[in-house]
Amino acid sequence: MVVLRCTQKLLVRLKRSEVSPGQESTTRLGDWYGNILRIGRQQHLLFISEHSRLPVIIPIGEARRLETIFSDAVCAALSAVGVASDDVADERSRMSMIAFGKELLTGGLLVRVLRGRAAGPSPAGGATFLRSF
């Protein structure tokens, strides 16, 4: 199971009033932190892995199918950075269930990552984590 920790704004956009308290991801990439990303007039969904800082961007028009396409988007990103296909398949199987939760971190992981102040592995450390697959 993978937990998508979303900002309140994103939970409203996804029409998710129910969230799963106390859930933990069983994936190697951990929880994913999500928000709405605006680029010019276009909007996207931005998710960042808690453990690797791997970003995944999904067009906002796909929000209603998020539970179906999220694992596809993550696996495409993993393949693009050179993760072995067996490891990608393993991660996909661990993401067979998706739970939604509120962001747990004060200041938000996304904000801190984008400002370069995130606790945990640095971008180089995130690359090392991905190579450990």
LOMI-387192 format. One line per 5 residues: number of its first residue (from 1); for each residue x, y, z of N, C-alpha, C, O. Coordinates in steps of 0.02 Angstrom, whole numbers, always signed. Layout:
# LOMI-387192
NUM) X:Y:Z:X:Y:Z:X:Y:Z:X:Y:Z  ...
This chain:
# LOMI-387192
1) +42:-59:+0:+0:+0:+0:+44:+62:+0:+97:+64:+32  +22:+113:-36:+56:+177:-38:+8:+230:-10:-52:+229:-24  +36:+276:+29:-3:+330:+57:+15:+395:+22:+74:+413:+18  -35:+429:-5:-26:+494:-36:-45:+547:+15:-104:+554:+32  +4:+584:+40:-7:+636:+90:-16:+701:+52:+31:+728:+24
6) -77:+726:+53:-95:+783:+11:-108:+845:+53:-128:+842:+111  -95:+903:+22:-114:+966:+53:-191:+968:+57:-225:+932:+20  -217:+1009:+101:-289:+1016:+106:-319:+1038:+40:-372:+1014:+20  -285:+1083:+5:-308:+1108:-59:-315:+1050:-110:-364:+1048:-148  -267:+1005:-111:-270:+949:-157:-324:+899:-137:-359:+873:-180
11) -332:+887:-71:-385:+842:-49:-453:+868:-71:-496:+828:-92  -464:+933:-67:-527:+962:-89:-535:+952:-164:-589:+934:-187  -481:+965:-202:-484:+957:-275:-499:+885:-295:-533:+872:-345  -472:+837:-257:-483:+766:-270:-549:+741:-243:-567:+683:-253  -585:+785:-208:-648:+768:-175:-639:+710:-127:-677:+662:-126
16) -587:+716:-86:-570:+666:-36:-580:+695:+34:-533:+724:+62  -639:+688:+61:-650:+713:+129:-626:+661:+180:-607:+679:+236  -628:+598:+161:-605:+545:+207:-530:+533:+196:-507:+527:+140  -495:+530:+250:-424:+515:+247:-410:+457:+295:-449:+444:+341  -356:+423:+283:-339:+364:+323:-287:+382:+376:-228:+386:+361
21) -308:+394:+438:-260:+412:+490:-217:+351:+509:-242:+295:+512  -154:+363:+522:-111:+311:+547:-88:+260:+496:-56:+211:+514  -103:+270:+433:-81:+223:+381:-8:+235:+365:+16:+291:+368  +28:+182:+348:+98:+187:+327:+107:+151:+261:+78:+98:+250  +148:+180:+219:+164:+148:+155:+206:+86:+165:+249:+84:+210
26) +195:+36:+124:+235:-24:+125:+283:-26:+65:+316:-76:+53  +286:+29:+28:+330:+32:-30:+400:+54:-10:+410:+82:+44  +448:+40:-53:+517:+61:-38:+525:+137:-42:+569:+165:-9  +483:+170:-81:+488:+242:-88:+450:+280:-34:+454:+341:-31  +414:+244:+9:+380:+276:+65:+318:+315:+44:+290:+304:-11
31) +297:+360:+87:+239:+403:+72:+257:+451:+16:+315:+465:+4  +205:+476:-17:+214:+526:-69:+176:+588:-47:+120:+584:-24  +208:+646:-55:+178:+710:-35:+155:+746:-98:+194:+756:-145  +91:+766:-99:+62:+794:-159:+33:+863:-150:+10:+882:-96  +36:+901:-204:+8:+969:-206:-10:+985:-278:+6:+947:-324
36) -43:+1041:-287:-59:+1065:-354:-2:+1111:-376:+18:+1156:-340  +23:+1098:-436:+77:+1137:-465:+50:+1177:-523:+19:+1149:-569  +61:+1242:-521:+39:+1285:-576:+99:+1307:-617:+149:+1332:-590  +95:+1295:-682:+146:+1318:-728:+110:+1360:-781:+77:+1333:-825  +117:+1425:-774:+78:+1470:-817:+4:+1461:-803:-17:+1467:-745
41) -34:+1446:-854:-106:+1435:-845:-123:+1361:-834:-181:+1344:-820  -74:+1318:-841:-87:+1247:-834:-76:+1224:-762:-33:+1250:-726  -116:+1176:-742:-109:+1147:-675:-91:+1073:-681:-114:+1038:-727  -51:+1050:-634:-30:+980:-632:-32:+957:-560:-36:+998:-513  -30:+892:-551:-22:+863:-485:+52:+846:-477:+81:+813:-519
46) +82:+869:-423:+152:+855:-409:+155:+812:-347:+129:+830:-294  +188:+754:-353:+199:+709:-297:+274:+698:-290:+309:+689:-340  +298:+699:-228:+369:+688:-215:+376:+632:-163:+343:+633:-111  +419:+584:-179:+431:+527:-135:+466:+550:-72:+514:+589:-74  +442:+525:-16:+471:+542:+49:+544:+518:+55:+586:+554:+82
51) +559:+459:+30:+625:+430:+39:+676:+451:-14:+734:+463:+3  +655:+457:-76:+703:+469:-130:+700:+540:-158:+745:+561:-193  +646:+576:-143:+633:+642:-171:+619:+639:-247:+624:+690:-281  +603:+580:-272:+585:+572:-343:+520:+609:-355:+470:+596:-321  +519:+655:-404:+456:+690:-420:+417:+654:-474:+446:+624:-520
56) +351:+658:-469:+306:+632:-521:+255:+686:-534:+223:+712:-488  +247:+704:-598:+200:+756:-618:+146:+724:-661:+160:+688:-709  +84:+738:-643:+26:+710:-678:-19:+768:-698:-33:+812:-657  -43:+769:-760:-90:+823:-780:-152:+823:-735:-178:+770:-718  -174:+882:-716:-230:+887:-669:-294:+856:-697:-338:+836:-659
61) -299:+854:-763:-357:+823:-794:-364:+749:-778:-417:+720:-785  -309:+718:-757:-309:+647:-739:-325:+635:-665:-322:+578:-642  -341:+688:-628:-352:+682:-556:-407:+632:-539:-402:+596:-490  -459:+629:-579:-513:+582:-564:-492:+509:-572:-525:+465:-546  -438:+497:-609:-413:+429:-619:-348:+416:-579:-311:+369:-594
66) -334:+458:-529:-270:+455:-494:-255:+386:-466:-198:+363:-470  -305:+353:-438:-293:+287:-408:-272:+236:-461:-238:+187:-445  -292:+247:-522:-274:+201:-576:-207:+218:-607:-168:+172:-622  -192:+282:-615:-132:+301:-653:-71:+318:-610:-16:+324:-637  -80:+325:-544:-24:+345:-503:+34:+295:-508:+92:+314:-518
71) +19:+231:-501:+73:+181:-504:+106:+180:-573:+166:+169:-578  +67:+192:-626:+96:+195:-694:+146:+253:-699:+200:+246:-727  +127:+311:-671:+170:+370:-673:+234:+359:-633:+288:+378:-656  +229:+328:-575:+288:+315:-534:+334:+265:-570:+394:+276:-572  +305:+213:-597:+346:+162:-631:+380:+191:-693:+436:+173:-709
76) +346:+236:-729:+377:+269:-786:+436:+312:-764:+488:+313:-797  +428:+346:-708:+483:+387:-681:+542:+344:-659:+600:+361:-671  +527:+289:-626:+580:+244:-604:+618:+215:-664:+679:+211:-663  +582:+195:-715:+614:+169:-775:+657:+222:-809:+711:+208:-834  +632:+284:-809:+668:+339:-841:+735:+354:-808:+781:+378:-840
81) +740:+341:-742:+803:+353:-707:+846:+290:-703:+897:+291:-669  +826:+237:-737:+868:+178:-743:+859:+124:-691:+904:+82:-683  +803:+123:-656:+791:+69:-607:+774:+6:-646:+737:+9:-696  +800:-51:-625:+790:-115:-659:+715:-133:-662:+677:-118:-616  +696:-166:-716:+625:-181:-727:+596:-227:-672:+537:-220:-655
86) +636:-273:-645:+611:-315:-590:+595:-274:-528:+546:-287:-494  +637:-224:-514:+626:-181:-456:+566:-135:-468:+528:-120:-421  +557:-113:-529:+498:-72:-546:+435:-113:-536:+386:-89:-509  +436:-176:-560:+378:-219:-552:+363:-232:-478:+304:-235:-458  +415:-241:-437:+406:-250:-365:+373:-189:-333:+327:-196:-293
91) +397:-130:-352:+367:-69:-324:+295:-62:-346:+252:-41:-307  +280:-79:-409:+211:-76:-434:+165:-122:-393:+110:-103:-375  +189:-182:-378:+148:-229:-339:+135:-203:-268:+82:-216:-240  +184:-168:-240:+175:-140:-173:+126:-80:-173:+100:-62:-120  +115:-51:-232:+69:+6:-237:-1:-15:-259:-38:+26:-286
96) -18:-78:-249:-83:-102:-273:-141:-69:-237:-196:-64:-265  -130:-45:-177:-182:-8:-140:-156:+62:-127:-97:+72:-112  -201:+111:-131:-184:+181:-119:-228:+208:-63:-289:+200:-65  -197:+239:-14:-234:+273:+40:-216:+347:+37:-161:+366:+16  -262:+389:+56:-251:+461:+56:-247:+485:+128:-283:+462:+172
101) -201:+532:+139:-193:+561:+205:-174:+634:+199:-157:+659:+145  -178:+669:+255:-158:+739:+257:-83:+743:+266:-51:+697:+293  -54:+798:+242:+18:+810:+253:+32:+809:+327:-6:+838:+366  +85:+776:+347:+102:+770:+418:+153:+821:+441:+157:+836:+501  +192:+847:+395:+249:+889:+414:+231:+962:+417:+198:+988:+372
106) +253:+996:+469:+244:+1068:+474:+285:+1101:+420:+344:+1085:+412  +256:+1146:+384:+292:+1180:+330:+288:+1140:+265:+306:+1166:+212  +265:+1078:+269:+256:+1038:+209:+321:+1015:+177:+366:+1054:+166  +324:+951:+163:+383:+923:+130:+395:+956:+63:+452:+971:+46  +342:+967:+25:+351:+996:-42:+383:+1065:-38:+429:+1080:-76
111) +360:+1106:+8:+387:+1174:+14:+461:+1169:+34:+502:+1205:+5  +477:+1126:+82:+546:+1121:+105:+591:+1091:+51:+649:+1112:+45  +567:+1043:+13:+608:+1015:-42:+621:+1068:-94:+678:+1076:-117  +569:+1104:-113:+577:+1155:-165:+623:+1211:-143:+655:+1243:-184  +626:+1224:-78:+671:+1275:-52:+740:+1247:-33:+784:+1285:-12
116) +748:+1182:-40:+813:+1151:-27:+828:+1140:+47:+886:+1132:+66  +775:+1138:+89:+787:+1130:+160:+757:+1066:+187:+744:+1062:+248  +744:+1018:+146:+712:+957:+170:+759:+916:+213:+819:+909:+198  +732:+889:+266:+771:+843:+307:+776:+778:+269:+734:+763:+226  +825:+738:+284:+833:+674:+250:+886:+679:+197:+927:+725:+197
121) +885:+631:+150:+938:+629:+101:+938:+690:+56:+886:+716:+37  +998:+712:+38:+1005:+766:-10:+988:+739:-78:+979:+678:-85  +982:+781:-130:+969:+755:-196:+1019:+700:-215:+1000:+651:-247  +1083:+708:-197:+1132:+655:-212:+1115:+592:-172:+1122:+537:-198  +1092:+601:-110:+1072:+543:-70:+1011:+509:-99:+1005:+448:-96
126) +965:+548:-128:+907:+520:-161:+927:+478:-221:+897:+425:-233  +977:+501:-258:+1001:+463:-316:+1032:+398:-292:+1023:+346:-324  +1068:+400:-237:+1098:+339:-210:+1043:+291:-189:+1049:+230:-200  +990:+317:-158:+934:+274:-138:+904:+239:-199:+891:+179:-196  +894:+276:-253:+866:+246:-313:+912:+193:-342:+889:+142:-367
131) +978:+204:-339:+1024:+154:-364:+1024:+92:-321:+1045:+39:-344  +1001:+97:-258:+1001:+39:-214:+945:-9:-231:+942:-64:-202  +900:+9:-276:+846:-36:-296:+873:-100:-322:+835:-144:-342
